[in-house]
Amino acid sequence: MMFQVTPLAERKLKERLEDRPGFFKLFYDTEGCGCDGINVLLIVSEVEDGDSRMESDSLPFIVSRQQEIFYEDKMRLDAEERFSSFKLDSDSQIYGKNILVRDMRNVSTIQ
């Protein structure tokens, strides 16, 4: 998969990293959203066994291999200066105009 990021979106995502290591994980979230699901970008500390790296010019993007079927081979991520969310689209569809970023690097999971 190829992920094209506009310069503005790249700058805003780098700000979210806060000079700490992390990966941006494209994720189709269906938990607690009260709908069929939404696309989000998670900032995670490491790549898991079931993740695939996505091609990108400058930022590290990953996606779960199980969720790759939801997305096209080439996608674009854009931003607007005044908003904290992002727009994700491809040549044939819009995945969302309000893609949020959630930093999961300090969140522990109970198993």
C-alpha positions as CSV (number, residue, x, y, z in Angstrom):
1,M,0.0,0.0,0.0
2,M,1.1,3.5,-0.8
3,F,0.3,6.4,1.5
4,Q,0.7,10.0,0.1
5,V,0.8,12.7,2.7
6,T,0.5,16.4,1.9
7,P,3.1,18.7,3.4
8,L,0.5,20.2,5.8
9,A,-0.7,16.8,7.0
10,E,2.9,15.7,7.4
11,R,3.7,18.7,9.6
12,K,0.7,18.3,11.8
13,L,1.4,14.5,12.2
14,K,5.0,15.2,13.2
15,E,3.7,17.6,15.8
16,R,1.6,14.8,17.2
17,L,4.7,12.6,17.6
18,E,6.2,15.3,19.9
19,D,9.7,14.2,19.1
20,R,9.0,10.7,20.5
21,P,9.2,7.5,18.4
22,G,6.0,6.1,17.1
23,F,4.1,4.6,14.1
24,F,0.9,5.8,12.6
25,K,-1.5,2.9,12.3
26,L,-4.5,3.2,10.0
27,F,-7.3,1.5,11.8
28,Y,-11.0,0.8,11.1
29,D,-12.5,1.2,14.6
30,T,-15.9,-0.4,15.4
31,E,-15.7,-0.3,19.2
32,G,-18.1,2.1,21.0
33,C,-18.7,4.4,18.1
34,G,-22.4,3.7,17.7
35,C,-22.1,3.2,14.0
36,D,-20.7,0.8,11.4
37,G,-17.2,2.0,12.1
38,I,-14.8,4.9,11.6
39,N,-11.3,5.3,10.3
40,V,-8.7,6.6,12.8
41,L,-5.0,7.0,12.9
42,L,-3.5,5.5,16.0
43,I,0.0,6.4,17.2
44,V,1.5,3.2,18.5
45,S,4.9,2.4,20.0
46,E,5.7,-0.7,17.9
47,V,4.8,-2.8,14.9
48,E,2.8,-5.9,15.9
49,D,3.2,-9.3,14.2
50,G,0.0,-8.9,12.1
51,D,0.9,-5.4,10.8
52,S,2.1,-4.4,7.3
53,R,4.2,-1.3,6.6
54,M,2.8,1.1,4.2
55,E,5.0,3.0,1.7
56,S,5.2,6.7,2.6
57,D,7.8,9.4,1.8
58,S,8.6,10.5,5.4
59,L,6.4,9.1,8.1
60,P,6.1,5.5,9.3
61,F,2.6,4.1,8.5
62,I,1.3,0.7,9.2
63,V,-2.0,-1.2,8.9
64,S,-3.2,-4.5,10.2
65,R,-3.1,-7.2,7.5
66,Q,-6.7,-8.1,8.5
67,Q,-7.8,-4.6,7.8
68,E,-5.9,-4.1,4.5
69,I,-9.0,-5.2,2.6
70,F,-10.9,-2.1,3.6
71,Y,-8.4,0.2,1.8
72,E,-7.1,0.7,-1.7
73,D,-3.5,0.4,-2.8
74,K,-2.9,4.2,-3.1
75,M,-4.4,6.6,-0.6
76,R,-3.9,10.3,0.3
77,L,-4.0,12.0,3.6
78,D,-4.6,15.8,3.8
79,A,-5.3,18.4,6.5
80,E,-6.6,21.9,7.0
81,E,-4.7,24.4,9.0
82,R,-7.6,25.3,11.3
83,F,-8.8,21.7,12.1
84,S,-7.2,18.9,14.1
85,S,-8.7,16.2,12.0
86,F,-7.5,14.8,8.6
87,K,-9.1,13.8,5.3
88,L,-8.3,10.4,3.9
89,D,-9.2,9.6,0.3
90,S,-8.2,7.7,-2.9
91,D,-8.9,8.1,-6.6
92,S,-12.3,6.3,-6.2
93,Q,-13.6,7.2,-2.7
94,I,-13.4,9.4,0.4
95,Y,-12.7,7.3,3.5
96,G,-13.4,10.2,5.8
97,K,-13.1,14.0,6.2
98,N,-12.8,13.9,10.0
99,I,-10.0,11.3,10.6
100,L,-8.9,11.7,14.2
101,V,-5.5,10.8,15.6
102,R,-5.3,8.9,18.9
103,D,-2.0,8.5,20.8
104,M,-1.9,5.0,22.2
105,R,1.8,5.0,23.2
106,N,1.0,5.4,26.9
107,V,-2.2,3.5,27.0
108,S,-1.9,0.1,28.7
109,T,-4.3,-2.7,27.7
110,I,-5.8,-5.1,30.2
111,Q,-5.9,-8.7,29.0
